[in-house]
């Protein structure tokens, strides 16, 4: 008999879908006798549902997916298909780095020299970084007074300078970009209503692009803005559409009916900022050379300024543009999601759907609660700090107190972790609520207006810190004015209109809140107005950040109370040793602040969904293979000597067997006759799993025998490599080539609960030129997960936290023979 339930009635025709929706709507609302086509609102709803459903079905059908994901091989085809689907691949992100300049005091007179916009420094590996501002260095009063002033667009501010007896030091920020400027001519024969199209070749990755056009006979350029489609422009819109090609980008301009048409003979100037992406994340101490700096004496003589440079911290934030494979996946995910988080596939690709999100790719949604009121979907993901994976973990812990402050230490498997947020336990409702309260942050404030007053004082740094319940705002400044102590500063919180007077301590304007709870929640804008008693108000600066925010919209934890203590599950923590080693102010700005301003799940989710964002385990032990389904009946124990008594059917794993078990190592011994103590032996197959009752663990059979499948995160790979007789290179080069090949081959497959098989690792290594064959020592077994969450007990579900499976070059150990 045919199944007539709705879930089995799938149509490709929009008319059939519309009729089906109309029929179901009539049944549900008991409107069988009503003509819904005459109800404008309901008719509109039906039409929208029918159209969206038919579109989704088309883009989800296997034939379309196969064509998009497998048939399109040429880069141009993939770019064109992505554009057809309305998806714009993301550009590369340049890395940034702070470079310490050390300049000896060798100047014979007062002087001023500049480090110009576009000044370049280079790392040992040849990566080029450049400035995006002009820097003026003023040396006065026999080299006792030195100021470093930055002019960045309309902003002017001074940088801190350390003056020593024989030298002075300062830090400049650099960006890993190089400029490429190309010019093109619009044809003199351009016809009316003809579109203009040019191909711009380049090598590397684009971080930004600037397109300007100069009409013939003019000296002025007009900047054109990028638009997603030509059909979004009217006749006066001076815009362009950019599309990636095999060799660069293609730019298309309007024709006078659709968009503004450039004049015939015009000059198009294309300025591209190119970057090396993630390759720009160089290590600390690697930047040691730069362009020449010149100083012109009062006599007009140009002298070379001697200087030394180094980057005291690594470059961060560099990211590559999307690969072709990522464009394939993200284009179809973006289309099928329709900018909403509904299906499991949508949540997996949440990083594509939520703009500017720090969520990592291939997240894992887990439905931990579902009832009529809410679906609690825990979304496990990774967090990046720059290009580095942050070592995070989800833990459960028992607490007696109900208020757990941020940076509380929790120890798991002898490793210390910090809690990331303040936590309040509500035992009555069996939930733990989280609040973000800023720990410390550093920003360069933006100059809003200078009021036209000539007064030399520049606010160059804002530092906000929390200590216990207190919060302190410090607006640091530099000045050459003699009456700087007389200046006053008022801080205003724009959202509330509240104003506060700050104290001038000679280096900064300072404001301390004894109880930080008076600071409002949310992303706040602060204005700092500075006044001189003689010259009046001369400057106003602004800054924007979150000091406090309730995370109820996307972060909660389940709690079980036993009367004396509270067990809190899924607590987000970060490895203490890692957090103590990084620049915590940068982590606050680049990770936590960005996380809080982009986690707007309520704008994407269904009404009955609660998206509970959690960190996946990216450090510690990889233990979830203990949740895998077993292949064999449970064994009682692992023994060498046969038991002297037992029951028929008793099962043991043989280890270094003696007596009647001799010669049956690793076999499973089954007692077939309890009276005569007769044993039957079964040889296991590779990667079969069995639960051993007396050990309390599941064991897996591998080349190393029966082992507990527990590994470190990241995975440690240990490989013995036998070198080919024909290999002529060095062993260090071969070792590096193997590591690079392994990471390159597997990195796109790294992910939460990702499978990595030993045979694939061996195949990859043996495919490297110079390798005769290899022996994989560890991991002793393949990494795979075949459990079903639906079969978990309540305790298992509460304790379950997915693990991120990956390895790095540093976690690969190779011996060559």
N, C-alpha and C positions, 0 to 999 in steps of 0.2 A: 504494500500500500504506500502510495506517495506521501512524503512528509510535506504538509502544507504550512508549516510554521514559517514565520517571517524570515528567520535567519537563513532559510534555504531558498528563498525566492530572490535571486539576484538577477537584475536585468541590465542590459547594456543600453537600452533605449531610454532616453529622458522622458518620453511620453509614458512609457510603461511604469517608470519609477514614479512619475507624477500621479498616475492613476492609483498606484499602490499606496502612496502616502495619503491621498485623498480618502481612499477606502478605510485605511486604518484610523485616520483622524475622525471620520464619521462614526466608526464603531466605538472609539474611545470616548468621544464627547457626546455620544448618543444623538447624532445629528443626521441619521440616515435619510430623513425627508427634507434636508436642507441642501440647496444648490450652493456649494461652497465657492463656485466660480463667481457668484454675485456678492460675495463678502470680500471686499477689497483687501482687508488686512490678512485674513486667512489665506486668500488666494496668493497674496504676496509671499507669505511664509512657505506655502506649498511649493511655489515656483523656485524660491531660493534653495530649499532643501533638495528638490529634484535636480536642479542645475549643479549644485555642489556635489551631490552624490554621484551623478553621472560623470562629472569631471574626475572625481577621486577614483572611481572605478576604472576609468580609462588609463590614468597614470599609474594605477596599481597593477594592471593586468600584466601577466608574465611576459607576453610578447613585447610590450613596450619597455618593460624593465630590461629584458634581455638585449633589446636593441640599444638602449641608452648605456647600459653598464658593460656590455661585452662587444657589441658590433662597432661602436664608435671608437676607433683606435687612434686616428690622427689627432694631434693636439687641436688643429683648427676645427675639426668636427666637434670635439668636446666643448671648446669655447663657444661655438655657435649654438650647440644644443643647450648649454647652460643659459646663454642669452635668450634663447627661445622660451625657456622656462621662467624667465624673469629673475635669474639668479646672477648676482655680481660677485665674482670671487674677491676675497680680501687681498689687499696689497701686503707687502712685507712690512715688518716693523723694525726700524733701526735700533740697535743697542745704544745705550748711553753710558757714559763713564765720567768720573771725576778725575782730573789730572792735576797732580801737584807740581807747581813750578817753583824752582829754586834759582834765584838770580843773585849773583855776587854783587857786593857794593863796590863797583869799580868806576862809578860816574864822577867826573871831575867838576861838574857843575849841575845846577838845578836843570832838570829837563823833563820832557814828557814824550813818550813814544807809545805806539799802538800795536796791538795784536788784532789784525783785521778780521772782518767777517770772512769765513771760508778758510781760515788758517788751519793747516792740517798737521796732525801728528800720526805716527805710524807705529804699529806693534811689531814685535819681532817676527811674526808670521806674515807681515805685509798688509795687515788690515788697516785701512785709513779711516781716521776720525777727523771731524772738522767742527769749527765753531759756527754758530748761527747768529752772531752778534759782534759788535765792535767793542774792544777793550782798550781803555786808555790807562797807562801807568804813569803816575806823576811822582817824581822824586824831587824833594825840596829840603831846604834847611840842612844842607850838608849831609843829605841822605838819612836824616833822622825822622823826616815826615814823608811817608809813602802812602799813596792812595791808589786803589784799583777800581776804576769806574766802568760799568758795563752799560752800553746803549743797545737795547734790544727792542726794535720797533719804536713805540712811543714811551717805553719804560726806560728809566735811568736809575741805577742803583749802584751802591758801593759794595765791594766784597771784602770780607775780613782779610787782614794782612798780618802775618807774624814777622816782626822786625827783630833780627838778631844783630850781633856786633859786626859781622862781616857779610851778611846776606839777608834777603827777605824772601818769604814764602807765601804763596796764595794758591787757591784751587780754582780751576775753571772747568765747567761742564762741557763735554764734547758729545757729538752725535755721530754715529757711524754711517755717514752718507758722503757721497761725492756727486757733484753736479754735472749734468750733461745738457748742453744747450745746442739745439739744432734749429735751423731756419728753413722754411719752405715757402715757395711762391704759389699764390693762387693764379691759375692760368689766365692769361690775357684774353683768351677766347671763351671765358666762362659765359654760358648762356643764361638767360632769364629762367628762373625756376629750376635751375640745375643744382643738384646737391654737390657739395665740396667734400672730398674724401682724400686723406693722406695717410700713408704708412710711415710710422716712425720706428726705425730699427734701433735696438740697443742690446747690450748684453748685461746680465745681472738681474736684479730685482728692484721694482719700483716701490718707493715708500710714499712719495707725493709727486704730483705733476702740476705744472702751471702753464696755461695756454694763453698767449697774448697775440693780438692781431693789429698790425699797423697798416692803415689804408695807404694807397699810393700817393706820394706827394706830402705825406704827413710825417712828423717826427715822434708822435705820441702813440703809445701802445694802449690798447683796451684789453683788459683781462676778461676772458670768457669763462663762464661757470659750467661745470659738468652736470649733465642731466641723465636720467636713466634711459630715456627713449626720445627719439626725435619727435614723436607724436605728443610729447608733453610740453612742447614749446609753441608759443604763438609767434606771429610775424615779427615782433619786436624783441624776442628773447635772444640775447647773444650768448648762446650756449653750444655745447658740443657733446657728443656721445663717444665714449672710449671703449674699445673692445680689444682684448688681448689676442694676439696672433702668434704664429710660430716663431717669428723673428722679432717681435716687439709689440707695438700697439697700433690700432687703426683708429683715426679720429674722423668723425663725420660731423659736418656743419649743416645748417639749415639752407633752404632754397628760396626764402622770401615769402612762401606760403606757410611752410612748416619751419619755424625758426628763422632767425635773421640770416640773410645770405651775405657772406663777406664780399667786398668789392673785388672785381677783377684786378689782378696785379698786386693784391695785398700781400704783405709779408706775415707769415705765421711763425711765431717764435715759440718753441716747445722747450720748456725747462723741466728736466726730470731729476729728481733726487733719487739716486740709486744706492742700494745697500746690499751688504752680504748677508743680511738676515741673522739667523742663529749663529753663523760663523763669526759674527762680530762680538759674541760674548766671550771675549778674551780673558785670560786669567790675570790676577793682580801682578803688578811688576813687569808686565810684558810691553808696555808702551814706553819707549826710551828715546825716540828721536822725533824731530818735528821740523817745520819750515824755519827759515831764518827770520830773526827779528832785527829790525834796523832802528837805530837812534840817530837823529840828526842834531849835531851840536849847534851852538849859537853861531859858529863860523860857517855853517852850511855843510859840514863834513858828515857823511853817512858812515856810521860805525855799526858793526855787528854786535848785538847784545848776546853775551854768553849766558847760557841757562842749562839747567838739568831738569828732566821731567820723569815722572813715573806715575802709574796709577796704583794707588795704595789699596784699592778694592777692585774686584773684577767688574767688567762691563756686563750690564744686565738688560733685559727686556727685548733683546733681539729675537725676532721670529720670522720664519720664512713665509713667502706667499704660499697660497694653497697649491698642493701638487695636483696633477691631473686626476689622480684617483680620489683625492679629497673633493675636487670640483664635481666629479661624478656623483659621489655620495651626498654631498651637501646640497647640490641642486635639486635632486629628487626629494630629499628630506624636507627641504624648505618648501617645495611645492605641495607635497602631500600633507604637511602640517598646517598649511594655511595660516601661519603665524599663531598657532594655538598648540597647547599641550593637552592632547586627548589620548592618543593611542600609545602603546608601549614604544613603538618606533619613534614617536615624537619626543618622548622623554629621553631616549637613548641619544638623540641628536639635539638636546636642549641647548648645547653650546652654539649651534647654528641658528636656532630660533630666537633666543634671547640676545639682543644686540649688546655688544661690548662686555659680554659676560666672561668672568674668569673661570667658568666651568670648563673642565677638560672634555675632550671628545670621548665618545662611547661610554657615556654614563650608564648606570644600572638602576632602573626603578624597581622597587620592591614594595608590593602592597602588603602592609603589615596590619591594616585594620580596614574593615569595610562594613558599614551599616547604612541605615536609611538616611542618616544625617550627614555623614562625611566618609570619603575614601581617603585614608591616610597613605599617601604614596611617598615612601622614603627614597629620595634620589641620591644615590651614592656617586661621588665624583672625586676627581683629583684637583689639587690646587697647585698652580705654578707661581714661583717667585722669580721673575725674569724668565729664564728658560729652564730653571731648575725645578725639579719635582719636590714639593714640600713634604717632608716625612711626617705624615699624619696617621691618625688611628682613631677608630671608634672603640671605646672601652665601656665596661660597666663597673660600677664601684658602689660600695656601701658607705653611707654617711650618717652620722648622728645629727650633725648640724643641718639646718635647712637653708642656710645662706652659704654658698660656696663661691668665693671670689675668684676672679681671673688669676691665672698663673698658680693655682693650687697644683701641687705635685701629686701625680698618681703613678704608681709603679706597677708595671706589668712585665712579667718574664725578666725581672731584674733590670728593666730599662725605665728611666724616669721620663715622664711626660708632663707638659703644662696644659691645664685647661685653657681654652681660647676665649671664653666668654664668662661673665658673671652668671651664676645660676641660682635660682630660687626654687626650692622644692615645695610643691603644693601637695602634701600627703593626702588631703581630703579628696582631691580630684585625681590623684595618682598621676601627676604630671610634674615635670620640671620645666620651668620657663627660663629663657635666656635673655640677657640684656648685654648689649655691647656698651662698654664705657671706655673711652679712649685711654690708652696707656701713655704714649708719647708720640708726638708728630712734629715735623719741621716743614715749613713752607716758606717760599719767597713771596711776600705779599705783593699785590698788584697796585700800582699807583693809579688812583682814580682821577685825581686832579691836583694840580700844584698851585692853583689860585693865583698864578702870575706873580708870586712873591719871590724875590731873590734872597733865598736863605739856604745855606749849604748844610742840609741834614737829610740823609737818605735812610729810610727804614729798609733794611736788607734781609731780615730774617724774623720769622715768627716761630717760636717754640712753645708748645703747649704740653704740659705734663700733668699726670695724676699721681698723687702720693696719698694712699689711704683714702679718706673722704675728701681731701683737699684737691683743688685744681688750680694750676698757675699758668697764666698767659704772659709770655715775655716777647715784646716787640723790640727786637734789637735794632740799633741804628749806628751809623757812622757820621761824623761831623768834624769840621774844622772851625766851627764857630766858638767864640769864647764864652758866650752866655748860654750854652746848650743845657745847663742844669735848670735854667728858668723855664724851659719848654714844658708844656703839659700835653696830655693825650687823653682822649675820651674814646672808649670802646662802646659801640652800639651793636646790638643784635637786631638785624633788619626785620626778622620775622615777628618779633615782639615789640620792637621799639624801645626796649630797655637800654639805658645808658649807664656806664660805669666809669669812674675816674681812675686812671692808672697812675702809678707812682714812678717818677723818673729817678732811677738809681745811678745815672751817669753812663750806663752802657745800654740800657733798655728801659722801656716803659713796662711796668710790671703790675699785674692784677691777680690777686689770689682769692679764690672762693673757699672759705673754710669748709663748706658743705657743697659738693658739686651737684647735688640733687636739684639745685635751683637752676641749673643750665637746662634749657628746653631740649626735648628729643627732636631728632630729625637732622636733615642736612641744612645747616645754618650758614647764613652769610654775615660776616662781621665787618664793620667799618671802623677804622682807626683814624681819628681826626686829630692832627697835631697843631698846636697853637703856640706862638711866641708872644710874650706880654707886650712887646714893642711893635712887632710887625704884623701881629694878628695871625689868623689861621693861614697856614702856608702849604699844607699837604693833607691829603686823605688817601688812605690805603684800604684795600679790601682783601678778604680771604674767605674761603668756603670749605667746610669740612663737617663731619659728624662727630660730636663729642659723646652723645648718648643716643641709643636707639633700642627700642624693644624689638625682639626678633620673633614675636608671636606669629608673624605672617609666614615664616618659613623655617623655624627651628624650635622643636619641642623634644622632650624625651619622656618615655614611659617610666613610671615609678611603681615599685612594689614595696609595701610597708609591712614589716613583721612586728610592729609594736614598739621596738626599741631603735630600729635603724631603717634607713630608706635605701633600697637598691635602685640606682639610676642607670638606665640603659642608653646606649648610643650617645655617649658623651664625646664631643669632638675635642681631640687633644693634638698637640704637636710635640715632637721629640725635643726634650729639654736641651740636650747637647747641641742640637741644630739651632734652636732659637737663641741660645746664649752666644752663638758664634757669629750671628749675622748682624747687620745694621738694623736694629729693631725699628727705628723711626721710618726707614725705607719700607720695611715689611708692613708697617701700619698703613702707610700711604698707598703702596702699590698692590697690596693684597687685601687687607681687611676693609679699608675704606672703599676700594673698588667693588669688593664683594657686596657690601651693604647697599651701595647705590645702584647696583644692577640686579639684585635678587628680587625682581618684581614679578614673582610667579602669579600673583593675583590678576595681572593683566593678561595672562596667557592660559590659565587653567580653566577647567569646568567649574560651575558653581558649587558642586558637591565634592570637589577635590581639595585636599590640603597637601601641598607639596612640602615635605619635611626634608630639607637639604642636609646631607651628612657627608663627612669625609670618608673615603674608602681607606683601607689599611695599605699604606705605601711604605711601611717600615715594620720592623719586628719579625714575627714568625709567620710563615705561610702554612696554616694548619687546616684550612677548610677541606682538604682532601679527606679528613676524618669524617666528613659528612657524606662522602660518596656511597652509593649503593654497593653492597658486597656481592661478590660472585660465588662465594662458597659458604657452606654451612659453618657456623662459628666453631672455633677450636677452643679447647679448655685452657691450654698453656703451650709454652715452647720449652721442650725438655730434651736432654741428651739420653737419660736413662729411662727405659720403659717402666711405667707404673707396675707395682706388684699386685694391684687389684683394680677393679673398675667395673663399669657397666657397659653392656653391649651398645655400640654406637659412639662411645667416647672418642674424641678426636684430638690429636696433638700435632703440633709442628715439630719435626725432628731437627735438632741442632747438634752436630757432632755426635751422631748416634752411636750407642754402645749396645752390646748384647744383640737381641733380635732386631734392633734398629740399625745396626751397623751397615753402612753402605747406602743408607736411605736419607742422607742429609737433605734438608729442605722439603722432603716429601711430607704429605699429611698422612699420619698413621691413624687408622680407624680400627677400634677393637671390635672384631667380628665374633669372637667367642670368649665370653668373660671367664668361663671355667678353665679352658685350656690356655687362656691369654694369647689367643691367635690374633695377629695384626694383618690388616690389609693396607697397602700403601698406594697413594695416588700422587702422581707428579703434577705440580701446578704449572700453569702457563704464565708466561710473562705478563705482568701488570694485572693479574688477578688479585682481588682484595678479599681479606677475611678478617672477621672480628675475633680477637683473642680475649676470652672472658677474664682470665686471671690478670692479664696485663691492663685491661681497660682501654685498649687502643685497637684501631684497625691497622693491619699490616698489608703491605703490597709486595708481590714477588717481583724481583728485579735481577739484573746480572750480578748484584752483590748479595743475593739471597733475599730473605724476608726482612724488610725494614719498615720502620714507621715513616710514612710520607710527610715529613715536616721539614721545611726548608726556610732559609732566610729570605727576606725581602730587602733589597733586590736579590735575585737568584745568583748564587755563586757557581760559575761554570769552571770546572777543572778538566783540562784536556791534555793528553799526551799526543804529540804530533811527531810523526815519522817523516823526515824530510826526503824528498825525491832526490835521487842521485844527479839529476839534470839541473837541479836548482842552483843558480849562480849568485844569488843575492845574499845579504846578511841575514842571520837568524833573527835579529831585532826587527828588520824590515818585514820578515815573514810573519813574525808574531803580531806586529801592528796590523798587517794586512788581514790576518785572520780575525782579529778583534773588530776591525772596521767592517768587514764583510758580515760578521754575525749581527752586529747592531743594525747595519743598514738593511739586512734581510728581514729582521724580526721586528724592527721598531714600530712599523705600522700595525703590527698585530699585538703589541703590548696593550694590556687593558685589564679591566676588572674581570676576574674569573676567566682569563684568557688561557687557552690550551697551548702548551709548548711540548712537542714530542722529541724524545731523544734521537729518533731516526732523522728528523729534520735538521737538528743541530749537527749531527755527524755528516749528513749529506752536504750541508753548507760548508763545513770545514774542509771536507775532501774535494770540494769544487774550487778551492783556492789554489792558484798556480804555485807549485813548489811543494805541495802536500802529497806524499805517497799514500798514506792512510793515517787514521787517528784512532785513539781510544778515549771515549768519554767517561771520565771518572765520576764526576758529579754534574748535575743531579743524578742520583742513582736510578731514579724512575722518571717517566714522563710526567708532566704536570697536566692534569685534566680534572674536570668537575662534571660529575654525572648525577648529582643529587637533584631532587625535586623539592622545592621549597614548600609546596602544598602538603608534603608528607611530614613536615617538621612538627615537633611538639611545640606547645606554647613557649616553653623555656628555650628551646632551640631557636625559635623565631626571634625572641627577644634578644638573645645573645648573638645572633648571627650578624656578622659584618663582612661584606665582600672584601676581597684582597686584590690588590693591583699586582699583576704578574709582569715582571720585566727584569732586564739585566742591563748593566752598563759595561763600558770597556774596562772600568776599574774593578768590576766584579768578575772579570774573566782571568783565569790563571792558566798559563800555557807552559808546558815543558816540551822542549824539542829534542829529538834523537836522530 
